[in-house]
Amino acid sequence: MARPGWAAVVVVAGCVVLEGRGLLVDVLPAPAVVLTVVFVVLAAAAVAWPIAEDPARPGTWSTRRSLGRSAAVAVIGTGAFALGRLVGGGHAPIEATLPLILANSLAAVAEEAFFRRLCLALLLPAGAVWAVVGSAVLFAAVHLTTYGAWVLPLDLAAGLVFGWQRLASGSWRVPALTHVLVNLLVVMG
């Protein structure tokens, strides 16, 4: 298990980079390349970080959940977002292109690896509620510069759903799949 001090450094660095990604895009050439590198590095760091997932140890969870349970959790979470989109209405902010779809999918997977695998696991010793709420607050906060304060409640709610999915399914991949589908709803909606 990695030392907690280094884990805090990785989480803070990841949040700073995510919060500043808009500035990176504005200042550096080739924003698509910059964002791709940011999200690939973020995902790689989050997936490579050693976390305890031994169900016999307190403060951890089992990664061995049934495929049926994971599918049900994915359907419930995606259905909640689809219902929200239906009720809230709206339209896609820009035209959906293959590069945009791929970029949004990469961002979703990287963010879920970071927030639901790494951050949630690091917060879990404080309790499941603290882990879900803490990772959701961080998730919402890093989207402030990208989308503005008006979307903060939506991002917080999304983070709570993704956190619930993480604990209910036992895998960060379920909220990652849901996040990809949600991003597709926004881009193609």
Residue, then its C-alpha position, 0 to 999 in steps of 0.5 A: m500500500a502506498r503512503p497516505g502522504w503521497a496519495a494526498v499529493v496525487v489527489v491534490a495534483g489531479c484536482v489542480v490539473l482538472e480544475g486548470r484544464g480550461l486554462l491549459v487549453d486556452v494557453l497551449p497549442a493543440p488543445a485536443v492533444v493537451l486534454t488527451v495527455v491530461f486524461v490519459v495520465l490521470a487515468a493511468a495514475a489512478v488505475a496504477w495507484p495501489i488501493a486495498e480492495d480486500p473484503a476481509r479488511p475493514g474499510t475496503w470493499s469486495t471487487r467480486r460482485s455479480l455481473g447481474r448486480s453490476a448491470a442493474v446498478a449501471v441501468i439504474g444510474t444511467g436511467a436516473f441521468a436519462l430521466g433527468r435529461l428528459v425532465g430538464g430538456g435542453h439540447a446538445p451544446i455543439e455538434a457531435t463529432l467522432p473526435l468529440i465523442l471519443a474525447n468525452s468518453l476518455a474524460a469520463v473514464a479518466e475522471e471515474a478512475f480518479f474520483r471513484r477508484l482512487c479518491l473514493a478508496l482513499l476516503l473510505p476509511a472515514g466511512a462510506v458516506w464520507a467517501v461518496v460525498g467527498s469524492a462527489v464534492l471533489f468531482a463537482a469542484v473541478h468542473l467549476t472552471t469548465y462549466g460554471a457555478w450554475v452546474l455545481p448542484l448537477d455535478l454534485a448529484a452526478g458525483l453522488v450517483f457515481g459514488w453510489q454505483r461504485l459502492a453498490s457494484g464494487s467496481w469503478r468501471v460501472p460508474a465509468l460506463t455510466h459516465v460515458l453514456v451520460n456524456l453521450l446523452v449530453v453531446m448527442g442530445 
